[in-house]
Amino acid sequence: MPTPFVKIVEVGPRDGLQNEPFPVAVQTKVELINRLSATGLKSIESGSFVSPKWIPQMAGTSEVLRLIDHKHGTSYPVLVPNMKGLEGLEVLLRENPRQPVSEEIAIFTAASETFNKRNINCTIAESLDRFVPVVERAIELGLRVRGYVSTAVVCPYEGYIEPEKVRDVTIKLLEMGCYEVSLGDTIGAATPRTMERLLDVVMAAVPIEMLAAHNHDTYAMAIANVLTALKMGIRTVDSSVAGLGGCPFAPGATGNVATEDLVYALREEGYETGVDLNKLSTTGQWISSILGRDNGSRVGKAWLARKKLQ
Ligand SMILES: CC(C)(COP(=O)([O-])OP(=O)([O-])OC[C@H]1O[C@@H](n2cnc3c(N)ncnc32)[C@H](O)[C@@H]1OP(=O)([O-])[O-])[C@@H](O)C(=O)NCCC(=O)NCCSC(=O)C[C@@](C)(O)CC(=O)[O-]
């Protein structure tokens, strides 16, 4: 039987860096993205066209997209919350139509009204209305559109979220034209049981190939949750190098499952990812030291320590 392939969507340069307390230089972001693409990762979320007043860390996304080495076969998605964000990306696309910029955008909403209001300052219904012209225009421009549903299991303000709410928002995003929806356990409070319940309900209405898992690791449950999702048929998983990140509107939440932890778990469990764990661990250690923070990947640290002995 062929080894099952899992696509990893690396979100470190976006989800990871959006929560750093100090500005991260454009050159550092560019180097991070280039290093990540050299590990074999094929989808690297590279920034956001959101309001710099709301998320100052993502200012400079245009510059980042201009400066990175666009590797053939690798996509560099960016978050876009509204038409103004898409117009920011369009400026770049027009600048030099022959130069690659980004092939994909991601729109994002939530299954919890309170979180959505804090995150993008509107109701869920308003956000979905707002996305319709964004998706239409993006598709006209030849961009693929991914959707996110945050607080898919627990909301920091409202508590446990019924999976039916997540299912309904997911269906709307797919009907609008998203090719895939990533289900965000924004505060990393899911467990294999709640993850399974979520997927049972959503998968009953949506083809599994159109879903991705986006698990934060706040309660150290992310690997267990991802493995549960994989057993249920999910084949696209989001992760963040060195476990960077969190969400500015989800107090206390830590970053996504670390990409190093994910790659190690997947290879030991018999999945193929195409990612070089040596290069990845070195990159995770490098960005952690640049940011002056502890490396959030236990696998990354263990892997580098083991390499020193060899
Ligand atoms: C959505 C808005 C813009 C609404 O913000 P708003 O204040 O309601 O928007 P507005 O239309 O009233 O505009 C206010 C100002 O923002 C400007 N503006 C308006 N739009 C843009 C734009 N696109 N780019 C740049 N500027 C923009 C606009 O021009 C205006 O400027 P002013 O006149 O005051 O100078 C705001 O709430 C926002 O930017 N939020 C950012 C949210 C965010 O990035 N959150 C983190 C990412 S989501 C996440 O991490 C979860 C995820 C995806 O990882 C999954 C998971 O883990 O669950």
The ligand as a Gaussian input file, in Angstrom:
#p B3LYP/6-31G(d) Opt

LIG

-5 1
 C      -11.287000      43.219000       9.630000
 C      -10.882000      44.576000      10.165000
 C      -10.093000      45.341000       9.133000
 C      -12.152000      45.328000      10.484000
 O      -11.823000      46.494000      11.236000
 P      -12.819000      47.731000      11.342000
 O      -12.177000      48.731000      12.253000
 O      -14.182000      47.244000      11.666000
 O      -12.799000      48.190000       9.822000
 P      -13.218000      49.477000       9.076000
 O      -13.665000      49.033000       7.715000
 O      -14.150000      50.317000       9.921000
 O      -11.837000      50.268000       8.911000
 C      -11.147000      50.834000      10.013000
 C       -9.763000      51.266000       9.538000
 O       -9.012000      50.115000       9.131000
 C       -8.645000      50.245000       7.740000
 N       -8.745000      48.931000       7.129000
 C       -9.848000      48.187000       6.997000
 N       -9.534000      47.023000       6.389000
 C       -8.223000      47.055000       6.135000
 C       -7.332000      46.137000       5.524000
 N       -7.740000      44.951000       5.045000
 N       -6.038000      46.469000       5.430000
 C       -5.592000      47.662000       5.908000
 N       -6.403000      48.576000       6.506000
 C       -7.704000      48.266000       6.616000
 C       -9.651000      51.234000       7.184000
 O       -9.124000      51.857000       6.026000
 C       -9.814000      52.189000       8.327000
 O       -8.671000      53.016000       8.392000
 P       -8.765000      54.528000       8.988000
 O       -9.780000      55.207000       8.159000
 O       -9.182000      54.357000      10.428000
 O       -7.347000      55.019000       8.829000
 C      -10.061000      44.448000      11.464000
 O      -10.865000      43.916000      12.461000
 C       -8.839000      43.599000      11.317000
 O       -7.945000      43.886000      10.541000
 N       -8.744000      42.529000      12.089000
 C       -7.571000      41.665000      12.033000
 C       -7.906000      40.361000      12.586000
 C       -6.728000      39.422000      12.522000
 O       -5.859000      39.516000      11.683000
 N       -6.740000      38.449000      13.462000
 C       -5.741000      37.455000      13.525000
 C       -5.888000      36.463000      12.404000
 S       -7.221000      35.315000      12.620000
 C       -6.494000      34.035000      13.500000
 O       -5.382000      34.140000      13.922000
 C       -7.254000      32.738000      13.629000
 C       -6.780000      31.673000      12.634000
 C       -7.057000      32.099000      11.198000
 O       -5.387000      31.457000      12.737000
 C       -7.515000      30.355000      12.896000
 C       -7.573000      29.948000      14.369000
 O       -6.526000      29.731000      14.989000
 O       -8.679000      29.862000      14.857000

